[in-house]
Amino acid sequence: MRRAAITIEGPRADVVRRALEPESGQEFPKARVRLSGGRRRLTIRIDAEDTSSLRAAVNSYLRWADVAARVGEEAER
């Protein structure tokens, strides 16, 4: 089993968490994703069967988190 934990801190952590919650409930091929945290901190925990699956899940969640944070920033303007 391969594991990764990504922590995002800052004022948009809650926005990112709410955006990613629907995705974390879906089955990701060969990987399980859990989200935890509060208003200013989000931890994304990924457990995967192999390195390729872990890499794919990490890349996807980092991309989605980046998009959510950027949208949140634009919405504040």
PyMOL Python script that loads the backbone (N, CA, C, O; Angstrom):
from pymol import cmd

cmd.read_pdbstr("""\
ATOM      1  N   MET A   1       0.845  -1.176   0.000  1.00  0.00           N
ATOM      2  CA  MET A   1       0.000   0.000   0.000  1.00  0.00           C
ATOM      3  C   MET A   1       0.891   1.239   0.000  1.00  0.00           C
ATOM      4  O   MET A   1       1.840   1.332   0.779  1.00  0.00           O
ATOM      5  N   ARG A   2       0.583   2.169  -0.862  1.00  0.00           N
ATOM      6  CA  ARG A   2       1.300   3.449  -0.940  1.00  0.00           C
ATOM      7  C   ARG A   2       0.415   4.525  -0.330  1.00  0.00           C
ATOM      8  O   ARG A   2      -0.808   4.475  -0.456  1.00  0.00           O
ATOM      9  N   ARG A   3       1.040   5.505   0.336  1.00  0.00           N
ATOM     10  CA  ARG A   3       0.266   6.550   1.012  1.00  0.00           C
ATOM     11  C   ARG A   3       0.863   7.919   0.765  1.00  0.00           C
ATOM     12  O   ARG A   3       2.071   8.077   0.591  1.00  0.00           O
ATOM     13  N   ALA A   4      -0.032   8.916   0.753  1.00  0.00           N
ATOM     14  CA  ALA A   4       0.400  10.313   0.666  1.00  0.00           C
ATOM     15  C   ALA A   4      -0.561  11.146   1.491  1.00  0.00           C
ATOM     16  O   ALA A   4      -1.746  10.833   1.601  1.00  0.00           O
ATOM     17  N   ALA A   5      -0.030  12.214   2.070  1.00  0.00           N
ATOM     18  CA  ALA A   5      -0.854  13.177   2.795  1.00  0.00           C
ATOM     19  C   ALA A   5      -0.461  14.566   2.317  1.00  0.00           C
ATOM     20  O   ALA A   5       0.719  14.918   2.301  1.00  0.00           O
ATOM     21  N   ILE A   6      -1.446  15.343   1.933  1.00  0.00           N
ATOM     22  CA  ILE A   6      -1.230  16.701   1.444  1.00  0.00           C
ATOM     23  C   ILE A   6      -1.992  17.631   2.373  1.00  0.00           C
ATOM     24  O   ILE A   6      -3.184  17.432   2.612  1.00  0.00           O
ATOM     25  N   THR A   7      -1.314  18.646   2.898  1.00  0.00           N
ATOM     26  CA  THR A   7      -1.969  19.607   3.777  1.00  0.00           C
ATOM     27  C   THR A   7      -1.984  20.971   3.103  1.00  0.00           C
ATOM     28  O   THR A   7      -0.964  21.459   2.617  1.00  0.00           O
ATOM     29  N   ILE A   8      -3.166  21.571   3.087  1.00  0.00           N
ATOM     30  CA  ILE A   8      -3.355  22.905   2.518  1.00  0.00           C
ATOM     31  C   ILE A   8      -3.818  23.803   3.649  1.00  0.00           C
ATOM     32  O   ILE A   8      -4.803  23.513   4.327  1.00  0.00           O
ATOM     33  N   GLU A   9      -3.096  24.899   3.845  1.00  0.00           N
ATOM     34  CA  GLU A   9      -3.459  25.839   4.903  1.00  0.00           C
ATOM     35  C   GLU A   9      -3.703  27.214   4.300  1.00  0.00           C
ATOM     36  O   GLU A   9      -3.062  27.594   3.320  1.00  0.00           O
ATOM     37  N   GLY A  10      -4.630  27.953   4.890  1.00  0.00           N
ATOM     38  CA  GLY A  10      -4.885  29.315   4.445  1.00  0.00           C
ATOM     39  C   GLY A  10      -6.364  29.618   4.408  1.00  0.00           C
ATOM     40  O   GLY A  10      -7.193  28.768   4.735  1.00  0.00           O
ATOM     41  N   PRO A  11      -6.691  30.832   4.009  1.00  0.00           N
ATOM     42  CA  PRO A  11      -8.083  31.276   4.050  1.00  0.00           C
ATOM     43  C   PRO A  11      -9.012  30.538   3.086  1.00  0.00           C
ATOM     44  O   PRO A  11     -10.228  30.557   3.274  1.00  0.00           O
ATOM     45  N   ARG A  12      -8.468  29.894   2.070  1.00  0.00           N
ATOM     46  CA  ARG A  12      -9.320  29.194   1.099  1.00  0.00           C
ATOM     47  C   ARG A  12      -9.374  27.681   1.319  1.00  0.00           C
ATOM     48  O   ARG A  12      -9.952  26.965   0.501  1.00  0.00           O
ATOM     49  N   ALA A  13      -8.793  27.194   2.389  1.00  0.00           N
ATOM     50  CA  ALA A  13      -8.781  25.752   2.657  1.00  0.00           C
ATOM     51  C   ALA A  13     -10.197  25.191   2.752  1.00  0.00           C
ATOM     52  O   ALA A  13     -10.458  24.090   2.265  1.00  0.00           O
ATOM     53  N   ASP A  14     -11.109  25.933   3.371  1.00  0.00           N
ATOM     54  CA  ASP A  14     -12.489  25.461   3.502  1.00  0.00           C
ATOM     55  C   ASP A  14     -13.189  25.413   2.147  1.00  0.00           C
ATOM     56  O   ASP A  14     -13.961  24.492   1.879  1.00  0.00           O
ATOM     57  N   VAL A  15     -12.922  26.401   1.290  1.00  0.00           N
ATOM     58  CA  VAL A  15     -13.499  26.418  -0.062  1.00  0.00           C
ATOM     59  C   VAL A  15     -13.012  25.201  -0.840  1.00  0.00           C
ATOM     60  O   VAL A  15     -13.794  24.536  -1.519  1.00  0.00           O
ATOM     61  N   VAL A  16     -11.735  24.918  -0.739  1.00  0.00           N
ATOM     62  CA  VAL A  16     -11.158  23.767  -1.439  1.00  0.00           C
ATOM     63  C   VAL A  16     -11.761  22.473  -0.898  1.00  0.00           C
ATOM     64  O   VAL A  16     -12.111  21.584  -1.673  1.00  0.00           O
ATOM     65  N   ARG A  17     -11.887  22.360   0.423  1.00  0.00           N
ATOM     66  CA  ARG A  17     -12.467  21.152   1.024  1.00  0.00           C
ATOM     67  C   ARG A  17     -13.883  20.916   0.512  1.00  0.00           C
ATOM     68  O   ARG A  17     -14.228  19.803   0.116  1.00  0.00           O
ATOM     69  N   ARG A  18     -14.706  21.971   0.520  1.00  0.00           N
ATOM     70  CA  ARG A  18     -16.090  21.812   0.060  1.00  0.00           C
ATOM     71  C   ARG A  18     -16.153  21.449  -1.420  1.00  0.00           C
ATOM     72  O   ARG A  18     -17.046  20.713  -1.839  1.00  0.00           O
ATOM     73  N   ALA A  19     -15.221  21.957  -2.207  1.00  0.00           N
ATOM     74  CA  ALA A  19     -15.193  21.627  -3.633  1.00  0.00           C
ATOM     75  C   ALA A  19     -14.755  20.185  -3.875  1.00  0.00           C
ATOM     76  O   ALA A  19     -15.225  19.542  -4.814  1.00  0.00           O
ATOM     77  N   LEU A  20     -13.861  19.677  -3.037  1.00  0.00           N
ATOM     78  CA  LEU A  20     -13.330  18.323  -3.237  1.00  0.00           C
ATOM     79  C   LEU A  20     -14.169  17.226  -2.584  1.00  0.00           C
ATOM     80  O   LEU A  20     -14.034  16.056  -2.944  1.00  0.00           O
ATOM     81  N   GLU A  21     -15.023  17.578  -1.643  1.00  0.00           N
ATOM     82  CA  GLU A  21     -15.808  16.551  -0.933  1.00  0.00           C
ATOM     83  C   GLU A  21     -16.578  15.617  -1.863  1.00  0.00           C
ATOM     84  O   GLU A  21     -16.542  14.405  -1.651  1.00  0.00           O
ATOM     85  N   PRO A  22     -17.278  16.126  -2.888  1.00  0.00           N
ATOM     86  CA  PRO A  22     -17.991  15.184  -3.772  1.00  0.00           C
ATOM     87  C   PRO A  22     -17.052  14.204  -4.467  1.00  0.00           C
ATOM     88  O   PRO A  22     -17.411  13.045  -4.675  1.00  0.00           O
ATOM     89  N   GLU A  23     -15.864  14.654  -4.824  1.00  0.00           N
ATOM     90  CA  GLU A  23     -14.895  13.772  -5.477  1.00  0.00           C
ATOM     91  C   GLU A  23     -14.361  12.711  -4.527  1.00  0.00           C
ATOM     92  O   GLU A  23     -14.118  11.576  -4.938  1.00  0.00           O
ATOM     93  N   SER A  24     -14.179  13.069  -3.265  1.00  0.00           N
ATOM     94  CA  SER A  24     -13.613  12.107  -2.314  1.00  0.00           C
ATOM     95  C   SER A  24     -14.577  10.964  -2.026  1.00  0.00           C
ATOM     96  O   SER A  24     -14.151   9.898  -1.581  1.00  0.00           O
ATOM     97  N   GLY A  25     -15.850  11.165  -2.269  1.00  0.00           N
ATOM     98  CA  GLY A  25     -16.834  10.107  -2.064  1.00  0.00           C
ATOM     99  C   GLY A  25     -16.921   9.132  -3.225  1.00  0.00           C
ATOM    100  O   GLY A  25     -17.535   8.072  -3.106  1.00  0.00           O
ATOM    101  N   GLN A  26     -16.308   9.486  -4.348  1.00  0.00           N
ATOM    102  CA  GLN A  26     -16.338   8.639  -5.538  1.00  0.00           C
ATOM    103  C   GLN A  26     -15.192   7.632  -5.501  1.00  0.00           C
ATOM    104  O   GLN A  26     -14.158   7.866  -4.875  1.00  0.00           O
ATOM    105  N   GLU A  27     -15.391   6.534  -6.169  1.00  0.00           N
ATOM    106  CA  GLU A  27     -14.327   5.532  -6.276  1.00  0.00           C
ATOM    107  C   GLU A  27     -13.266   6.028  -7.255  1.00  0.00           C
ATOM    108  O   GLU A  27     -13.579   6.378  -8.393  1.00  0.00           O
ATOM    109  N   PHE A  28     -12.045   6.056  -6.819  1.00  0.00           N
ATOM    110  CA  PHE A  28     -10.909   6.393  -7.669  1.00  0.00           C
ATOM    111  C   PHE A  28     -10.231   5.057  -7.950  1.00  0.00           C
ATOM    112  O   PHE A  28     -10.025   4.278  -7.019  1.00  0.00           O
ATOM    113  N   PRO A  29      -9.877   4.766  -9.198  1.00  0.00           N
ATOM    114  CA  PRO A  29      -9.288   3.457  -9.493  1.00  0.00           C
ATOM    115  C   PRO A  29      -8.088   3.130  -8.592  1.00  0.00           C
ATOM    116  O   PRO A  29      -7.082   3.840  -8.598  1.00  0.00           O
ATOM    117  N   LYS A  30      -8.212   2.067  -7.835  1.00  0.00           N
ATOM    118  CA  LYS A  30      -7.143   1.540  -6.980  1.00  0.00           C
ATOM    119  C   LYS A  30      -6.680   2.497  -5.885  1.00  0.00           C
ATOM    120  O   LYS A  30      -5.567   2.361  -5.378  1.00  0.00           O
ATOM    121  N   ALA A  31      -7.529   3.469  -5.512  1.00  0.00           N
ATOM    122  CA  ALA A  31      -7.126   4.430  -4.483  1.00  0.00           C
ATOM    123  C   ALA A  31      -8.321   4.832  -3.625  1.00  0.00           C
ATOM    124  O   ALA A  31      -9.467   4.826  -4.074  1.00  0.00           O
ATOM    125  N   ARG A  32      -8.018   5.180  -2.382  1.00  0.00           N
ATOM    126  CA  ARG A  32      -9.036   5.676  -1.453  1.00  0.00           C
ATOM    127  C   ARG A  32      -8.581   7.042  -0.961  1.00  0.00           C
ATOM    128  O   ARG A  32      -7.420   7.227  -0.597  1.00  0.00           O
ATOM    129  N   VAL A  33      -9.513   8.004  -0.954  1.00  0.00           N
ATOM    130  CA  VAL A  33      -9.177   9.370  -0.570  1.00  0.00           C
ATOM    131  C   VAL A  33     -10.059   9.802   0.588  1.00  0.00           C
ATOM    132  O   VAL A  33     -11.271   9.582   0.580  1.00  0.00           O
ATOM    133  N   ARG A  34      -9.428  10.426   1.595  1.00  0.00           N
ATOM    134  CA  ARG A  34     -10.158  10.963   2.747  1.00  0.00           C
ATOM    135  C   ARG A  34      -9.745  12.409   2.962  1.00  0.00           C
ATOM    136  O   ARG A  34      -8.570  12.759   2.844  1.00  0.00           O
ATOM    137  N   LEU A  35     -10.722  13.239   3.276  1.00  0.00           N
ATOM    138  CA  LEU A  35     -10.473  14.647   3.562  1.00  0.00           C
ATOM    139  C   LEU A  35     -10.751  14.910   5.028  1.00  0.00           C
ATOM    140  O   LEU A  35     -11.678  14.341   5.604  1.00  0.00           O
ATOM    141  N   SER A  36      -9.948  15.772   5.631  1.00  0.00           N
ATOM    142  CA  SER A  36     -10.202  16.183   7.011  1.00  0.00           C
ATOM    143  C   SER A  36      -9.668  17.595   7.193  1.00  0.00           C
ATOM    144  O   SER A  36      -8.863  18.077   6.396  1.00  0.00           O
ATOM    145  N   GLY A  37     -10.123  18.245   8.243  1.00  0.00           N
ATOM    146  CA  GLY A  37      -9.619  19.576   8.537  1.00  0.00           C
ATOM    147  C   GLY A  37     -10.716  20.534   8.935  1.00  0.00           C
ATOM    148  O   GLY A  37     -11.878  20.157   9.085  1.00  0.00           O
ATOM    149  N   GLY A  38     -10.323  21.776   9.104  1.00  0.00           N
ATOM    150  CA  GLY A  38     -11.242  22.824   9.526  1.00  0.00           C
ATOM    151  C   GLY A  38     -11.297  23.948   8.516  1.00  0.00           C
ATOM    152  O   GLY A  38     -11.090  23.741   7.321  1.00  0.00           O
ATOM    153  N   ARG A  39     -11.582  25.152   9.018  1.00  0.00           N
ATOM    154  CA  ARG A  39     -11.765  26.293   8.126  1.00  0.00           C
ATOM    155  C   ARG A  39     -10.489  26.724   7.418  1.00  0.00           C
ATOM    156  O   ARG A  39     -10.537  27.109   6.250  1.00  0.00           O
ATOM    157  N   ARG A  40      -9.368  26.669   8.087  1.00  0.00           N
ATOM    158  CA  ARG A  40      -8.123  27.171   7.503  1.00  0.00           C
ATOM    159  C   ARG A  40      -7.097  26.068   7.221  1.00  0.00           C
ATOM    160  O   ARG A  40      -5.944  26.349   6.895  1.00  0.00           O
ATOM    161  N   ARG A  41      -7.530  24.821   7.350  1.00  0.00           N
ATOM    162  CA  ARG A  41      -6.596  23.714   7.119  1.00  0.00           C
ATOM    163  C   ARG A  41      -7.340  22.523   6.522  1.00  0.00           C
ATOM    164  O   ARG A  41      -8.410  22.144   6.999  1.00  0.00           O
ATOM    165  N   LEU A  42      -6.767  21.943   5.482  1.00  0.00           N
ATOM    166  CA  LEU A  42      -7.330  20.767   4.830  1.00  0.00           C
ATOM    167  C   LEU A  42      -6.219  19.741   4.676  1.00  0.00           C
ATOM    168  O   LEU A  42      -5.116  20.064   4.235  1.00  0.00           O
ATOM    169  N   THR A  43      -6.521  18.503   5.045  1.00  0.00           N
ATOM    170  CA  THR A  43      -5.582  17.409   4.811  1.00  0.00           C
ATOM    171  C   THR A  43      -6.247  16.403   3.886  1.00  0.00           C
ATOM    172  O   THR A  43      -7.358  15.938   4.144  1.00  0.00           O
ATOM    173  N   ILE A  44      -5.556  16.078   2.810  1.00  0.00           N
ATOM    174  CA  ILE A  44      -6.013  15.085   1.837  1.00  0.00           C
ATOM    175  C   ILE A  44      -5.142  13.855   2.043  1.00  0.00           C
ATOM    176  O   ILE A  44      -3.926  13.912   1.862  1.00  0.00           O
ATOM    177  N   ARG A  45      -5.763  12.745   2.422  1.00  0.00           N
ATOM    178  CA  ARG A  45      -5.021  11.493   2.629  1.00  0.00           C
ATOM    179  C   ARG A  45      -5.392  10.519   1.515  1.00  0.00           C
ATOM    180  O   ARG A  45      -6.569  10.268   1.255  1.00  0.00           O
ATOM    181  N   ILE A  46      -4.381   9.986   0.875  1.00  0.00           N
ATOM    182  CA  ILE A  46      -4.595   9.076  -0.245  1.00  0.00           C
ATOM    183  C   ILE A  46      -3.875   7.770   0.042  1.00  0.00           C
ATOM    184  O   ILE A  46      -2.677   7.760   0.323  1.00  0.00           O
ATOM    185  N   ASP A  47      -4.613   6.667  -0.031  1.00  0.00           N
ATOM    186  CA  ASP A  47      -4.053   5.320   0.057  1.00  0.00           C
ATOM    187  C   ASP A  47      -4.280   4.663  -1.300  1.00  0.00           C
ATOM    188  O   ASP A  47      -5.399   4.664  -1.811  1.00  0.00           O
ATOM    189  N   ALA A  48      -3.229   4.106  -1.881  1.00  0.00           N
ATOM    190  CA  ALA A  48      -3.344   3.503  -3.205  1.00  0.00           C
ATOM    191  C   ALA A  48      -2.668   2.140  -3.236  1.00  0.00           C
ATOM    192  O   ALA A  48      -1.763   1.852  -2.452  1.00  0.00           O
ATOM    193  N   GLU A  49      -3.127   1.319  -4.156  1.00  0.00           N
ATOM    194  CA  GLU A  49      -2.583  -0.033  -4.294  1.00  0.00           C
ATOM    195  C   GLU A  49      -1.162  -0.042  -4.833  1.00  0.00           C
ATOM    196  O   GLU A  49      -0.365  -0.912  -4.480  1.00  0.00           O
ATOM    197  N   ASP A  50      -0.841   0.933  -5.695  1.00  0.00           N
ATOM    198  CA  ASP A  50       0.491   0.965  -6.296  1.00  0.00           C
ATOM    199  C   ASP A  50       0.917   2.407  -6.551  1.00  0.00           C
ATOM    200  O   ASP A  50       0.129   3.341  -6.400  1.00  0.00           O
ATOM    201  N   THR A  51       2.173   2.565  -6.939  1.00  0.00           N
ATOM    202  CA  THR A  51       2.739   3.897  -7.131  1.00  0.00           C
ATOM    203  C   THR A  51       2.043   4.662  -8.253  1.00  0.00           C
ATOM    204  O   THR A  51       1.809   5.864  -8.122  1.00  0.00           O
ATOM    205  N   SER A  52       1.714   3.998  -9.340  1.00  0.00           N
ATOM    206  CA  SER A  52       1.044   4.672 -10.459  1.00  0.00           C
ATOM    207  C   SER A  52      -0.315   5.219 -10.050  1.00  0.00           C
ATOM    208  O   SER A  52      -0.675   6.336 -10.421  1.00  0.00           O
ATOM    209  N   SER A  53      -1.065   4.445  -9.294  1.00  0.00           N
ATOM    210  CA  SER A  53      -2.380   4.891  -8.826  1.00  0.00           C
ATOM    211  C   SER A  53      -2.247   6.048  -7.843  1.00  0.00           C
ATOM    212  O   SER A  53      -3.048   6.982  -7.862  1.00  0.00           O
ATOM    213  N   LEU A  54      -1.236   5.981  -6.987  1.00  0.00           N
ATOM    214  CA  LEU A  54      -0.996   7.073  -6.041  1.00  0.00           C
ATOM    215  C   LEU A  54      -0.655   8.357  -6.789  1.00  0.00           C
ATOM    216  O   LEU A  54      -1.195   9.421  -6.488  1.00  0.00           O
ATOM    217  N   ARG A  55       0.236   8.254  -7.756  1.00  0.00           N
ATOM    218  CA  ARG A  55       0.622   9.427  -8.542  1.00  0.00           C
ATOM    219  C   ARG A  55      -0.576  10.033  -9.257  1.00  0.00           C
ATOM    220  O   ARG A  55      -0.741  11.253  -9.265  1.00  0.00           O
ATOM    221  N   ALA A  56      -1.409   9.196  -9.855  1.00  0.00           N
ATOM    222  CA  ALA A  56      -2.588   9.690 -10.565  1.00  0.00           C
ATOM    223  C   ALA A  56      -3.548  10.405  -9.617  1.00  0.00           C
ATOM    224  O   ALA A  56      -4.066  11.472  -9.945  1.00  0.00           O
ATOM    225  N   ALA A  57      -3.782   9.826  -8.455  1.00  0.00           N
ATOM    226  CA  ALA A  57      -4.692  10.441  -7.488  1.00  0.00           C
ATOM    227  C   ALA A  57      -4.126  11.753  -6.949  1.00  0.00           C
ATOM    228  O   ALA A  57      -4.850  12.743  -6.836  1.00  0.00           O
ATOM    229  N   VAL A  58      -2.837  11.764  -6.617  1.00  0.00           N
ATOM    230  CA  VAL A  58      -2.207  12.995  -6.114  1.00  0.00           C
ATOM    231  C   VAL A  58      -2.288  14.092  -7.170  1.00  0.00           C
ATOM    232  O   VAL A  58      -2.671  15.219  -6.856  1.00  0.00           O
ATOM    233  N   ASN A  59      -1.940  13.783  -8.403  1.00  0.00           N
ATOM    234  CA  ASN A  59      -2.003  14.783  -9.472  1.00  0.00           C
ATOM    235  C   ASN A  59      -3.417  15.315  -9.656  1.00  0.00           C
ATOM    236  O   ASN A  59      -3.609  16.523  -9.798  1.00  0.00           O
ATOM    237  N   SER A  60      -4.400  14.437  -9.656  1.00  0.00           N
ATOM    238  CA  SER A  60      -5.787  14.873  -9.833  1.00  0.00           C
ATOM    239  C   SER A  60      -6.233  15.784  -8.702  1.00  0.00           C
ATOM    240  O   SER A  60      -6.794  16.852  -8.947  1.00  0.00           O
ATOM    241  N   TYR A  61      -5.989  15.371  -7.470  1.00  0.00           N
ATOM    242  CA  TYR A  61      -6.443  16.176  -6.328  1.00  0.00           C
ATOM    243  C   TYR A  61      -5.702  17.506  -6.231  1.00  0.00           C
ATOM    244  O   TYR A  61      -6.300  18.512  -5.850  1.00  0.00           O
ATOM    245  N   LEU A  62      -4.426  17.532  -6.564  1.00  0.00           N
ATOM    246  CA  LEU A  62      -3.699  18.806  -6.563  1.00  0.00           C
ATOM    247  C   LEU A  62      -4.251  19.745  -7.630  1.00  0.00           C
ATOM    248  O   LEU A  62      -4.401  20.941  -7.381  1.00  0.00           O
ATOM    249  N   ARG A  63      -4.553  19.222  -8.809  1.00  0.00           N
ATOM    250  CA  ARG A  63      -5.141  20.050  -9.867  1.00  0.00           C
ATOM    251  C   ARG A  63      -6.499  20.587  -9.450  1.00  0.00           C
ATOM    252  O   ARG A  63      -6.776  21.776  -9.607  1.00  0.00           O
ATOM    253  N   TRP A  64      -7.355  19.703  -8.914  1.00  0.00           N
ATOM    254  CA  TRP A  64      -8.690  20.136  -8.488  1.00  0.00           C
ATOM    255  C   TRP A  64      -8.600  21.163  -7.365  1.00  0.00           C
ATOM    256  O   TRP A  64      -9.367  22.125  -7.345  1.00  0.00           O
ATOM    257  N   ALA A  65      -7.677  20.970  -6.438  1.00  0.00           N
ATOM    258  CA  ALA A  65      -7.503  21.925  -5.331  1.00  0.00           C
ATOM    259  C   ALA A  65      -7.054  23.281  -5.867  1.00  0.00           C
ATOM    260  O   ALA A  65      -7.529  24.320  -5.409  1.00  0.00           O
ATOM    261  N   ASP A  66      -6.148  23.271  -6.826  1.00  0.00           N
ATOM    262  CA  ASP A  66      -5.675  24.521  -7.420  1.00  0.00           C
ATOM    263  C   ASP A  66      -6.818  25.262  -8.107  1.00  0.00           C
ATOM    264  O   ASP A  66      -6.967  26.472  -7.934  1.00  0.00           O
ATOM    265  N   VAL A  67      -7.614  24.551  -8.876  1.00  0.00           N
ATOM    266  CA  VAL A  67      -8.755  25.175  -9.561  1.00  0.00           C
ATOM    267  C   VAL A  67      -9.735  25.750  -8.545  1.00  0.00           C
ATOM    268  O   VAL A  67     -10.198  26.880  -8.706  1.00  0.00           O
ATOM    269  N   ALA A  68     -10.055  24.993  -7.512  1.00  0.00           N
ATOM    270  CA  ALA A  68     -11.003  25.464  -6.492  1.00  0.00           C
ATOM    271  C   ALA A  68     -10.479  26.716  -5.795  1.00  0.00           C
ATOM    272  O   ALA A  68     -11.241  27.651  -5.551  1.00  0.00           O
ATOM    273  N   ALA A  69      -9.199  26.744  -5.475  1.00  0.00           N
ATOM    274  CA  ALA A  69      -8.614  27.914  -4.810  1.00  0.00           C
ATOM    275  C   ALA A  69      -8.644  29.130  -5.730  1.00  0.00           C
ATOM    276  O   ALA A  69      -8.933  30.238  -5.278  1.00  0.00           O
ATOM    277  N   ARG A  70      -8.353  28.939  -6.997  1.00  0.00           N
ATOM    278  CA  ARG A  70      -8.376  30.057  -7.952  1.00  0.00           C
ATOM    279  C   ARG A  70      -9.788  30.590  -8.151  1.00  0.00           C
ATOM    280  O   ARG A  70      -9.993  31.802  -8.218  1.00  0.00           O
ATOM    281  N   VAL A  71     -10.754  29.699  -8.246  1.00  0.00           N
ATOM    282  CA  VAL A  71     -12.148  30.130  -8.387  1.00  0.00           C
ATOM    283  C   VAL A  71     -12.582  30.889  -7.134  1.00  0.00           C
ATOM    284  O   VAL A  71     -13.250  31.919  -7.231  1.00  0.00           O
ATOM    285  N   GLY A  72     -12.206  30.384  -5.964  1.00  0.00           N
ATOM    286  CA  GLY A  72     -12.525  31.075  -4.717  1.00  0.00           C
ATOM    287  C   GLY A  72     -11.918  32.464  -4.670  1.00  0.00           C
ATOM    288  O   GLY A  72     -12.547  33.409  -4.195  1.00  0.00           O
ATOM    289  N   GLU A  73     -10.693  32.586  -5.162  1.00  0.00           N
ATOM    290  CA  GLU A  73     -10.019  33.888  -5.200  1.00  0.00           C
ATOM    291  C   GLU A  73     -10.746  34.846  -6.138  1.00  0.00           C
ATOM    292  O   GLU A  73     -10.955  36.011  -5.797  1.00  0.00           O
ATOM    293  N   GLU A  74     -11.129  34.363  -7.311  1.00  0.00           N
ATOM    294  CA  GLU A  74     -11.851  35.207  -8.268  1.00  0.00           C
ATOM    295  C   GLU A  74     -13.219  35.617  -7.727  1.00  0.00           C
ATOM    296  O   GLU A  74     -13.668  36.740  -7.955  1.00  0.00           O
ATOM    297  N   ALA A  75     -13.872  34.719  -7.022  1.00  0.00           N
ATOM    298  CA  ALA A  75     -15.199  35.022  -6.467  1.00  0.00           C
ATOM    299  C   ALA A  75     -15.125  36.117  -5.407  1.00  0.00           C
ATOM    300  O   ALA A  75     -16.094  36.846  -5.197  1.00  0.00           O
ATOM    301  N   GLU A  76     -13.988  36.232  -4.744  1.00  0.00           N
ATOM    302  CA  GLU A  76     -13.818  37.258  -3.713  1.00  0.00           C
ATOM    303  C   GLU A  76     -13.587  38.642  -4.301  1.00  0.00           C
ATOM    304  O   GLU A  76     -13.751  39.641  -3.600  1.00  0.00           O
ATOM    305  N   ARG A  77     -13.217  38.719  -5.549  1.00  0.00           N
ATOM    306  CA  ARG A  77     -12.923  40.023  -6.179  1.00  0.00           C
ATOM    307  C   ARG A  77     -14.171  40.788  -6.474  1.00  0.00           C
ATOM    308  O   ARG A  77     -14.105  41.899  -7.001  1.00  0.00           O
TER     309      ARG A  77
END
""", "prot")
cmd.dss("prot")
cmd.show_as("cartoon", "prot")
cmd.util.cbc("prot")
cmd.orient("prot")
